[in-house]
Amino acid sequence: MQQPGDQRPRGFHKKGVRVTGILGTKPSIHNSTLLVSTGVPSLDALIGGGIAVGSCILIDEDRYNTYTSLLLKYYIAEGITNKHKIFLASANQPPSQILQDLPQPITHEPAASSNNPPSDADELSIAWRYKNQPSTQQTPATFGNYYDITKVMHKDVVSAADVKMFDATYAADVEESSDDLSHPYQRLLQQIQQTIEKEQLSTGDKLPSNILRVGIASLGSPYWSADTKALLRFLFALRALLRKSYATCFITLPGHLFADSEGIVSFSDCAIQLISFADNPHKYAKNPAFKEFHGLVKIRKLPWINSLICHLPDTLDWVFKLRRKRLTIEKMHLPPDLSETVSRSQEDPAKSFLSGQRNASMKIDF
């Protein structure tokens, strides 16, 4: 019943997320969209908190597909840990082989270093311009898990998960037609749609109690199809299907095999490219800024769902590092140079810029 002092109209409801109580999900702080974790907390922070339900993320593979395949395993492992429904598709290798190599979740995360505050000597070793920058590892402890890549997830846990596999090498049972190259994509889209309908995960159905995670490995490789137009049609239909369902999709794609991958990126909601230093060691080996890292992270497209503007990180320069147990994404920074002679010899950047502008204007001949 409406209270006398309440000026809100009848039927007013506060805007929020329709689905609540699903393990491994959280509402976005930007637009209240339901999010799921990628399995890499630092990647979640980069793209705005996680993957929005009803959207897909595209990862442009490094040339040897070393680190991108690891991100896909993180995504699937996060779904199994949260008891989500899994749909895994692959053509380069059997999906069952990917499930056998999933990393094991870390149940006990090491305590933060806040218990041991840094000494004065440690404070002086940090460059002043990086001292007040937030850490890239500041992520909510209740969302997303860390995984140990040196250990494999237990077989009983994987076998108990609700996983549907699609092997594109056996997708030739579709009737022959004039467009044979599109058969794997048609078959894959049909299987995803049937899974969504069977699990009653469409937005028109009753409120679901689970989320479907779709993982597609090396989509667009010669093992799938060589028809780029068929690939674009598949991505267009897939996005339309995801928009009407409680599902997310994680796609890895060998972008270096395409002459122009910008068109493919436009058919995704979020696109990230991994550039491994091992792909071109002669180009990156001599740069001291890349000494501690294993590759670059290039943001090609950020999610723009249910909002007028997309989430913008404070910088576009990101790198990734494969530690002994897990892969992390961090901000790229130059090593600090605290040499007193160098500091004194440096000029004011603003004065240098204005001086250059004045010199350029004096050379203009009217």
HELIX and SHEET records of a PDB file:
HELIX    1   1 PRO A   41  LEU A   46  1                                   6    
HELIX    2   2 THR A   68  THR A   81  1                                  14    
HELIX    3   3 PRO A   95  GLN A  100  1                                   6    
HELIX    4   4 SER A  113  ASN A  115  5                                   3    
HELIX    5   5 ASP A  120  LEU A  124  1                                   5    
HELIX    6   6 TRP A  128  LYS A  131  1                                   4    
HELIX    7   7 LYS A  155  ALA A  160  1                                   6    
HELIX    8   8 ALA A  168  TYR A  170  5                                   3    
HELIX    9   9 ASP A  180  SER A  182  5                                   3    
HELIX   10  10 HIS A  183  LYS A  198  1                                  16    
HELIX   11  11 THR A  228  ARG A  243  1                                  16    
HELIX   12  12 GLY A  255  LEU A  257  5                                   3    
HELIX   13  13 GLU A  262  VAL A  265  1                                   4    
HELIX   14  14 PRO A  281  TYR A  284  1                                   4    
HELIX   15  15 PRO A  288  PHE A  290  5                                   3    
HELIX   16  16 GLU A  340  SER A  345  1                                   6    
HELIX   17  17 PRO A  349  MET A  362  1                                  14    
SHEET    1   A 3 THR A  25  PRO A  27  0                                        
SHEET    2   A 3 LEU A  34  VAL A  36 -1                                        
SHEET    3   A 3 ILE A  51  ALA A  52 -1                                        
SHEET    1   B 9 VAL A 163  ASP A 167  0                                        
SHEET    2   B 9 LYS A  85  SER A  90  1                                        
SHEET    3   B 9 LEU A 212  ILE A 216  1                                        
SHEET    4   B 9 ALA A 247  LEU A 253  1                                        
SHEET    5   B 9 CYS A  56  ASP A  60  1                                        
SHEET    6   B 9 CYS A 270  SER A 276  1                                        
SHEET    7   B 9 GLY A 295  LYS A 301 -1                                        
SHEET    8   B 9 TRP A 318  LEU A 322 -1                                        
SHEET    9   B 9 LEU A 327  LYS A 331 -1                                        
SHEET    1   C 2 PRO A 103  PRO A 105  0                                        
SHEET    2   C 2 TYR A 147  VAL A 152 -1                                        
END                                                                             
